[in-house]
Amino acid sequence: MKQINEELLWETKVSALRSVQDGIVLLKQSIKTLESKIDGKGIEGDYSVNHDCLKYSQKIWGGCLRLRELKKLELELKGLDQFGLPKKQLATEEE
């Protein structure tokens, strides 16, 4: 069962990473388009309050958040804390 968890976790992390990469490509294209508009039309251009840069930035942020949560899950499954160090056992006996 541990092997299934590791494989599923790996596949999920790869999917999240691809999503971030896709968002970066789309954001770069959107920025390039916006730069061209600024260079060509300046303040006379018609600019959108719902520009795609926001959507793509949020997609990237969400993917990064997902990758961090998956890393925390991976560490938890390995018995490590959030820094990758072995978890300290809580004392169950009074000294």
CYANA upper distance limits for C-alpha pairs under 8 A (distance plus 0.5 A):
  1 MET  CA      5 ASN  CA      6.91
  2 LYS  CA      6 GLU  CA      6.76
  3 GLN  CA      7 GLU  CA      6.61
  4 ILE  CA      8 LEU  CA      6.49
  5 ASN  CA      9 LEU  CA      6.43
  6 GLU  CA     10 TRP  CA      6.55
  6 GLU  CA     74 GLU  CA      8.45
  7 GLU  CA     11 GLU  CA      6.69
  8 LEU  CA     12 THR  CA      6.62
  9 LEU  CA     13 LYS  CA      6.63
  9 LEU  CA     70 LEU  CA      7.77
  9 LEU  CA     74 GLU  CA      7.87
 10 TRP  CA     14 VAL  CA      6.70
 11 GLU  CA     15 SER  CA      6.70
 12 THR  CA     16 ALA  CA      6.73
 13 LYS  CA     17 LEU  CA      6.60
 13 LYS  CA     67 LEU  CA      6.68
 13 LYS  CA     70 LEU  CA      7.20
 14 VAL  CA     18 ARG  CA      6.66
 15 SER  CA     19 SER  CA      6.79
 16 ALA  CA     20 VAL  CA      6.90
 16 ALA  CA     63 GLY  CA      6.08
 16 ALA  CA     64 CYS  CA      8.27
 16 ALA  CA     66 ARG  CA      7.22
 16 ALA  CA     67 LEU  CA      6.79
 17 LEU  CA     21 GLN  CA      6.71
 17 LEU  CA     63 GLY  CA      7.38
 17 LEU  CA     64 CYS  CA      8.33
 17 LEU  CA     67 LEU  CA      7.63
 18 ARG  CA     22 ASP  CA      6.52
 19 SER  CA     23 GLY  CA      6.63
 19 SER  CA     59 LYS  CA      8.20
 19 SER  CA     60 ILE  CA      7.89
 19 SER  CA     63 GLY  CA      6.80
 20 VAL  CA     24 ILE  CA      6.71
 20 VAL  CA     59 LYS  CA      7.49
 20 VAL  CA     60 ILE  CA      5.35
 20 VAL  CA     61 TRP  CA      8.39
 20 VAL  CA     63 GLY  CA      5.78
 20 VAL  CA     64 CYS  CA      7.36
 21 GLN  CA     25 VAL  CA      6.88
 21 GLN  CA     60 ILE  CA      8.32
 22 ASP  CA     26 LEU  CA      6.75
 23 GLY  CA     27 LEU  CA      6.45
 23 GLY  CA     56 TYR  CA      5.88
 23 GLY  CA     57 SER  CA      7.68
 23 GLY  CA     59 LYS  CA      6.49
 23 GLY  CA     60 ILE  CA      5.92
 24 ILE  CA     28 LYS  CA      6.59
 24 ILE  CA     56 TYR  CA      7.83
 24 ILE  CA     57 SER  CA      8.41
 24 ILE  CA     60 ILE  CA      7.25
 25 VAL  CA     29 GLN  CA      6.83
 26 LEU  CA     30 SER  CA      6.62
 26 LEU  CA     56 TYR  CA      7.04
 27 LEU  CA     31 ILE  CA      6.54
 27 LEU  CA     52 ASP  CA      8.15
 27 LEU  CA     53 CYS  CA      6.25
 27 LEU  CA     56 TYR  CA      5.89
 27 LEU  CA     57 SER  CA      7.29
 28 LYS  CA     32 LYS  CA      6.61
 29 GLN  CA     33 THR  CA      6.73
 30 SER  CA     34 LEU  CA      6.66
 30 SER  CA     52 ASP  CA      6.97
 30 SER  CA     53 CYS  CA      6.53
 31 ILE  CA     35 GLU  CA      6.50
 31 ILE  CA     53 CYS  CA      7.30
 32 LYS  CA     36 SER  CA      6.71
 33 THR  CA     37 LYS  CA      6.80
 34 LEU  CA     38 ILE  CA      6.67
 35 GLU  CA     39 ASP  CA      6.55
 36 SER  CA     40 GLY  CA      6.46
 37 LYS  CA     41 LYS  CA      6.14
 37 LYS  CA     42 GLY  CA      7.52
 37 LYS  CA     45 GLY  CA      7.45
 38 ILE  CA     42 GLY  CA      5.01
 38 ILE  CA     43 ILE  CA      7.87
 38 ILE  CA     45 GLY  CA      7.67
 41 LYS  CA     45 GLY  CA      5.36
 47 TYR  CA     51 HIS  CA      8.25
 50 ASN  CA     54 LEU  CA      7.80
 51 HIS  CA     55 LYS  CA      8.02
 52 ASP  CA     56 TYR  CA      6.72
 53 CYS  CA     57 SER  CA      6.47
 54 LEU  CA     58 GLN  CA      6.62
 55 LYS  CA     59 LYS  CA      6.77
 56 TYR  CA     60 ILE  CA      6.75
 57 SER  CA     61 TRP  CA      6.66
 58 GLN  CA     62 GLY  CA      6.47
 59 LYS  CA     63 GLY  CA      6.66
 60 ILE  CA     64 CYS  CA      6.70
 61 TRP  CA     65 LEU  CA      6.67
 62 GLY  CA     66 ARG  CA      6.68
 63 GLY  CA     67 LEU  CA      6.67
 64 CYS  CA     68 ARG  CA      6.75
 65 LEU  CA     69 GLU  CA      6.76
 66 ARG  CA     70 LEU  CA      6.60
 67 LEU  CA     71 LYS  CA      6.65
 68 ARG  CA     72 LYS  CA      6.77
 69 GLU  CA     73 LEU  CA      6.75
 70 LEU  CA     74 GLU  CA      6.62
 71 LYS  CA     75 LEU  CA      6.70
 72 LYS  CA     76 GLU  CA      6.60
 72 LYS  CA     82 GLN  CA      6.54
 73 LEU  CA     77 LEU  CA      6.67
 74 GLU  CA     78 LYS  CA      6.86
 75 LEU  CA     79 GLY  CA      6.73
 75 LEU  CA     80 LEU  CA      5.49
 75 LEU  CA     81 ASP  CA      6.90
 75 LEU  CA     82 GLN  CA      7.19
 75 LEU  CA     84 GLY  CA      6.83
 76 GLU  CA     80 LEU  CA      6.04
 76 GLU  CA     81 ASP  CA      7.13
 76 GLU  CA     82 GLN  CA      8.32
 79 GLY  CA     86 PRO  CA      6.95
 79 GLY  CA     87 LYS  CA      6.93
 80 LEU  CA     84 GLY  CA      5.73
 80 LEU  CA     85 LEU  CA      5.71
 80 LEU  CA     86 PRO  CA      5.03
 80 LEU  CA     87 LYS  CA      5.74
 81 ASP  CA     85 LEU  CA      5.91
 81 ASP  CA     86 PRO  CA      6.61
 81 ASP  CA     87 LYS  CA      5.81
